[in-house]
Amino acid sequence: MGPITENHLPRGLKLLLILAACRGPEPQIPIDPTRSLTLQTDWKFTSPFSGLFYDYYRNENLIFSGDLRTNLILRVFNHAGDSQYDIPLKAVLDTLEDINSCALFAPDSLFVMEVHSPRYAIVDKQGRVCRVSSLAHALCPEPGNRYEVSGYSNGIASNGRSLFMSAAWWGDCDNTGWDPSISRFQYIQRYHLEGARKCRIAKIKLDPDGSKVHFGGCNILPHLTDVPRFSYSGMERVLLNGKLFLFSPVAPYILQLDTGTLNVVHRIPIDFLNGPAAFFPPPITEENLQNGGDLVSKPSIAGLAYDTSSGYYVVAVLHEVPIDTPEGENHLDRPWSLIVLDQTFTKVAEHIIPGKLYRPNHLLSTTAGVYVHRNIPGRAGVVGPKTFHRIILP
Amino acid sequence: MMRKVIIWSVFAVSCVPGSQDARLSRYLQEQIGLTERQFPKAIVVVSEDGCPHCDRAFADLVRPRTSLRDCLFLIRIDGTTVDLHGFMVETQNVRFDDDRSFKKLAS
């Protein structure tokens, strides 16, 4: 039999081959799937119970990922993704009501925060609860303001000496009730207007004799203080290269804070494509009270990382999608911009990454480079290994 | 409270209007692979869409009952707030709904 030529092919198949050949090239994205980091876990990688800890003594990153529901362990990996040890969580789950977030603050010590509570526990490498304590004494730092601390949004940032969590303002220390002389609408307006000026971050210094909490990052979103707007209290925080950064869906900039005073050191504007990487919340009206200004479809900064070898920062910005985008496709499955900043925070590159391929909110800044979590949809993404691909930087 | 949730799940299935009834019927046949004679009397959805305490309590209630005949259990949890034990393997009447196709029937 002679060679098969196109004349031998059925007409339909020929057309299909022509169409396939005419398809445009695959989009080039600066992510190298051949340089990957794999975490062997059969649970979901979730920000409040996962993260990085930099071990200064061994000069390496430890990566951790916990499962508080099914396996009840927190697994610790080295920077290459090799499993090092498991910390059992059963004892701490039996001790605390429920867990808000947790983080390694030493290779053998885990800080665990209770949900909607000032209580926390310290757990050792064997899973023993070494201490249960409370921050209640510190959550009203001055007359008039009561805060709740949380690491739920993107985890607790730890530099080994302090833990950084978001601070949510809950109103007055001595009067937390709803003033019956005003309507619910007025109450919400007042809450957001006052809340926009309150502190956004808490630094916790652990001490057996009474841990100290320092609130900072106060009144750092001035563009939300003119009239009552949806001011969303939580800000995501990340420690990179010894520096503390905050970002929020309602701030078109990243803020660098002094890790000691928690005052703003730099305000770094972030633009993507042709616009600011944030949602400017509208004034609160009776009409938009229920939807919160439809924040979910708007652009926002989803992640920030730092590459030690090149000195570049990586910012992930979710693109805006139509308001009627179906549920499940309207959040992290959106296309996003991978923005590269140099040491002076000047943009040096921007790449558009198609949606659904990666999880832009899961960036790992390890000593070997910056990695982004490969998205595996469905059950396989939960029970299968978690793979991160290395971002290629200029 | 839990009893209410179950009643609502069952009620939601039994009260779908005409066109949705057809959609549900097609879903059960094409996606779940049932014949009309095998249609369940109740569909129970285990999800993580509500308050975490409620979702956990509901899952704990359902977990020992997933072998109940005439019931279809649709599992839409990834272990973020609910223990996956008992919901990790698909069986004839325990099915994953990770792409939320059952929920989309109502839209």
HADDOCK unambig.tbl for C-alpha pairs under 7 A between the chains (distance, minus, plus):
assign (segid A and resid 43 and name CA) (segid B and resid 79 and name CA) 6.95 0.50 0.50
assign (segid A and resid 44 and name CA) (segid B and resid 78 and name CA) 6.88 0.50 0.50
assign (segid A and resid 44 and name CA) (segid B and resid 79 and name CA) 6.90 0.50 0.50
assign (segid A and resid 44 and name CA) (segid B and resid 80 and name CA) 7.00 0.50 0.50
assign (segid A and resid 69 and name CA) (segid B and resid 79 and name CA) 6.23 0.50 0.50
assign (segid A and resid 69 and name CA) (segid B and resid 81 and name CA) 6.46 0.50 0.50
assign (segid A and resid 69 and name CA) (segid B and resid 82 and name CA) 5.86 0.50 0.50
assign (segid A and resid 69 and name CA) (segid B and resid 83 and name CA) 4.51 0.50 0.50
assign (segid A and resid 70 and name CA) (segid B and resid 79 and name CA) 6.86 0.50 0.50
assign (segid A and resid 70 and name CA) (segid B and resid 83 and name CA) 4.58 0.50 0.50
assign (segid A and resid 70 and name CA) (segid B and resid 84 and name CA) 5.65 0.50 0.50
assign (segid A and resid 70 and name CA) (segid B and resid 85 and name CA) 6.40 0.50 0.50
assign (segid A and resid 378 and name CA) (segid B and resid 98 and name CA) 5.45 0.50 0.50
assign (segid A and resid 378 and name CA) (segid B and resid 99 and name CA) 6.99 0.50 0.50
assign (segid A and resid 382 and name CA) (segid B and resid 78 and name CA) 6.30 0.50 0.50
